[in-house]
């Protein structure tokens, strides 16, 4: 690639390149139009409107998030089991309507079939080399195929593929002309439509950052809002991804420091040119080196220690100028909700040769868990494990009103103890959350004395008694 052409490649900011790639897919346009029309929506609502599988939607939503067009956040709403929502960012609210207006199709909505002119044009500009070639043609006028090969220093077949896509998008036009003192006869020029698309995309992009960086924030007293904005999911389960973003408004910001608390770990940073070590709790980013305007990043929550159902973690963001003077800082607090199941053994009844227990569980409301089993161990006075025969009955026999997120397996049955003397029952509930993390409830210990006079083995039944959803 020649220096002459490299200049045009360097003029394309990285976040603008992500924007072009994100808009390549028709479904992402429909996703954006849906959020523009309907406002913030959960994944299930998006799937209902667009009639697509969740996995398909999430794959395309990731491209829009990296480009800064959409943002995911968590919010607890009373009497609503949905807590994960998607919305258009301020950037997306600016880019998407202006993009539609470039194609003179203001009636386009999420239910529309995307016109071919729209599809082919956006596909054509989604490649950095093709967009740079359009910039080159605007500045230099009609250019021969041979010269395009020379300035890009690419093989002819690759150049032919690029210009063909630009032609299909109606962005360039090929014509033949015999030029004196030249063997070239095939030339390409940018069309009026092509110029409007290129200038429109660039103007919308530049206008957004120009508006964000100057007058709009000069009158705002809050220092954080003057320099940058940031947010993330505000509550998560252990091992769940936390989607975060930072948007920088002021050119005074030279460096950003991101510090996460000990129970969080970085998992990915986007829109960053250089690879960074994500194994530390602190990351420093120089905005002058990475052309940073919008930075999405991901962290994930580790499983908190202890038995607190709600654990608080935080992400601190600090902006510095080029003299290493602090400009502004913000701390984002995140609730890591650890599913806790409390077990109680109640209504104990004992008679010769038989015993009966009823179990009571309490758990955090709106947290999906699956109860795998009841773990029962029996010990004697000196702590030796006593063999038991366990027989499982059908959990469907349980008649209580159990919330749909609590799935009871094998929590009903009986066991036979092959021992005499004082014995100690240890009851514990293993369970998993929606992300496959394994946990145990507390251990409930029940002592049964003086069964040495029983003539046969001791036969115990156990049953699920009740559940309590803790608010």
FENCOR-V596633 format. One record per residue. N is the residue number from 0. RES is the residue in one small letter. NEAR is the number of other ideal C-beta (glycine too) atoms within 8 Angstrom. Layout:
N/RES/NEAR, N/RES/NEAR
//
This chain:
0/x/8, 1/x/9, 2/x/5, 3/x/6, 4/x/12, 5/x/9, 6/x/8, 7/x/11, 8/x/11, 9/x/6, 10/x/7, 11/x/11, 12/x/7, 13/x/10, 14/x/12, 15/x/10, 16/x/10, 17/x/13, 18/x/14, 19/x/14, 20/x/10, 21/x/13, 22/x/12, 23/x/9, 24/x/9, 25/x/8, 26/x/10, 27/x/13, 28/x/13, 29/x/12, 30/x/16, 31/x/14, 32/x/14, 33/x/13, 34/x/15, 35/x/11, 36/x/8, 37/x/9, 38/x/6, 39/x/6, 40/x/13, 41/x/9, 42/x/11, 43/x/8, 44/x/10, 45/x/13, 46/x/12, 47/x/7, 48/x/10, 49/x/12, 50/x/5, 51/x/8, 52/x/6, 53/x/9, 54/x/6, 55/x/9, 56/x/14, 57/x/9, 58/x/8, 59/x/12, 60/x/12, 61/x/8, 62/x/12, 63/x/14, 64/x/14, 65/x/11, 66/x/12, 67/x/16, 68/x/14, 69/x/14, 70/x/11, 71/x/11, 72/x/12, 73/x/11, 74/x/7, 75/x/7, 76/x/7, 77/x/4, 78/x/3, 79/x/6, 80/x/4, 81/x/9, 82/x/11, 83/x/10, 84/x/12, 85/x/13, 86/x/11, 87/x/11, 88/x/13, 89/x/8, 90/x/11, 91/x/15, 92/x/10, 93/x/11, 94/x/13, 95/x/14, 96/x/9, 97/x/10, 98/x/12, 99/x/11, 100/x/9, 101/x/10, 102/x/11, 103/x/5, 104/x/8, 105/x/6, 106/x/5, 107/x/11, 108/x/7, 109/x/11, 110/x/3, 111/x/9, 112/x/3, 113/x/9, 114/x/9, 115/x/5, 116/x/9, 117/x/13, 118/x/10, 119/x/12, 120/x/14, 121/x/12, 122/x/11, 123/x/13, 124/x/15, 125/x/10, 126/x/10, 127/x/9, 128/x/10, 129/x/13, 130/x/12, 131/x/13, 132/x/14, 133/x/15, 134/x/11, 135/x/12, 136/x/15, 137/x/9, 138/x/6, 139/x/6, 140/x/6, 141/x/8, 142/x/11, 143/x/12, 144/x/12, 145/x/8, 146/x/9, 147/x/13, 148/x/12, 149/x/8, 150/x/11, 151/x/12, 152/x/7, 153/x/10, 154/x/6, 155/x/7, 156/x/6, 157/x/8, 158/x/13, 159/x/9, 160/x/8, 161/x/13, 162/x/14, 163/x/8, 164/x/13, 165/x/15, 166/x/11, 167/x/9, 168/x/14, 169/x/10, 170/x/15, 171/x/13, 172/x/8, 173/x/9, 174/x/7, 175/x/7, 176/x/6, 177/x/5, 178/x/7, 179/x/4, 180/x/3, 181/x/6, 182/x/4, 183/x/10, 184/x/9, 185/x/8, 186/x/13, 187/x/15, 188/x/11, 189/x/12, 190/x/10, 191/x/5, 192/x/9, 193/x/15, 194/x/10, 195/x/9, 196/x/12, 197/x/15, 198/x/8, 199/x/12, 200/x/13, 201/x/9, 202/x/8, 203/x/12, 204/x/11, 205/x/8, 206/x/9, 207/x/12, 208/x/9, 209/x/8, 210/x/9, 211/x/11, 212/x/9, 213/x/8, 214/x/6, 215/x/7, 216/x/12, 217/x/7, 218/x/5, 219/x/8, 220/x/4, 221/x/6, 222/x/8, 223/x/10, 224/x/9, 225/x/11, 226/x/13, 227/x/14, 228/x/8, 229/x/11, 230/x/8, 231/x/13, 232/x/12, 233/x/10, 234/x/10, 235/x/13, 236/x/14, 237/x/13, 238/x/10, 239/x/9, 240/x/8, 241/x/14, 242/x/12, 243/x/14, 244/x/15, 245/x/13, 246/x/15, 247/x/14, 248/x/11, 249/x/11, 250/x/4, 251/x/7, 252/x/14, 253/x/9, 254/x/13, 255/x/16, 256/x/12, 257/x/13, 258/x/10, 259/x/13, 260/x/9, 261/x/4, 262/x/9, 263/x/15, 264/x/8, 265/x/13, 266/x/8, 267/x/7, 268/x/11, 269/x/9, 270/x/13, 271/x/10, 272/x/6, 273/x/6, 274/x/3, 275/x/8, 276/x/5, 277/x/10, 278/x/4, 279/x/7, 280/x/7, 281/x/8, 282/x/10, 283/x/8, 284/x/13, 285/x/8, 286/x/12, 287/x/6, 288/x/6, 289/x/12, 290/x/8, 291/x/11, 292/x/9, 293/x/13, 294/x/14, 295/x/12, 296/x/12, 297/x/12, 298/x/14, 299/x/11, 300/x/16, 301/x/9, 302/x/8, 303/x/11, 304/x/3, 305/x/5, 306/x/5, 307/x/8, 308/x/9, 309/x/8, 310/x/11, 311/x/8, 312/x/12, 313/x/10, 314/x/16, 315/x/12, 316/x/15, 317/x/10, 318/x/14, 319/x/12, 320/x/11, 321/x/6, 322/x/4, 323/x/6, 324/x/6, 325/x/7, 326/x/11, 327/x/11, 328/x/9, 329/x/8, 330/x/8, 331/x/13, 332/x/8, 333/x/16, 334/x/10, 335/x/15, 336/x/12, 337/x/13, 338/x/13, 339/x/11, 340/x/13, 341/x/9, 342/x/14, 343/x/9, 344/x/12, 345/x/9, 346/x/7, 347/x/9, 348/x/6, 349/x/7, 350/x/6, 351/x/5, 352/x/9, 353/x/10, 354/x/12, 355/x/12, 356/x/15, 357/x/11, 358/x/15, 359/x/12, 360/x/16, 361/x/10, 362/x/15, 363/x/10, 364/x/7, 365/x/7, 366/x/11, 367/x/6, 368/x/14, 369/x/9, 370/x/14, 371/x/8, 372/x/9, 373/x/10, 374/x/10, 375/x/11, 376/x/7, 377/x/12, 378/x/10, 379/x/11, 380/x/5, 381/x/4, 382/x/5, 383/x/6, 384/x/6, 385/x/11, 386/x/6, 387/x/10, 388/x/7, 389/x/8, 390/x/8, 391/x/6, 392/x/8, 393/x/5, 394/x/10, 395/x/4, 396/x/7, 397/x/11, 398/x/3, 399/x/8, 400/x/3, 401/x/8, 402/x/7, 403/x/4, 404/x/8, 405/x/12, 406/x/7, 407/x/11, 408/x/9, 409/x/10, 410/x/12, 411/x/13, 412/x/10, 413/x/10, 414/x/11, 415/x/11, 416/x/12, 417/x/8, 418/x/10, 419/x/5, 420/x/9, 421/x/10, 422/x/14, 423/x/11, 424/x/14, 425/x/12, 426/x/15, 427/x/12, 428/x/14, 429/x/12, 430/x/14, 431/x/10, 432/x/13, 433/x/6, 434/x/8, 435/x/7, 436/x/10, 437/x/7, 438/x/12, 439/x/10, 440/x/13, 441/x/8, 442/x/9, 443/x/10, 444/x/8, 445/x/10, 446/x/8, 447/x/10, 448/x/5, 449/x/6, 450/x/11, 451/x/6, 452/x/5, 453/x/10, 454/x/5, 455/x/5, 456/x/8, 457/x/13, 458/x/10, 459/x/13, 460/x/10, 461/x/13, 462/x/10, 463/x/12, 464/x/9, 465/x/7, 466/x/12, 467/x/8, 468/x/9, 469/x/8, 470/x/3
//
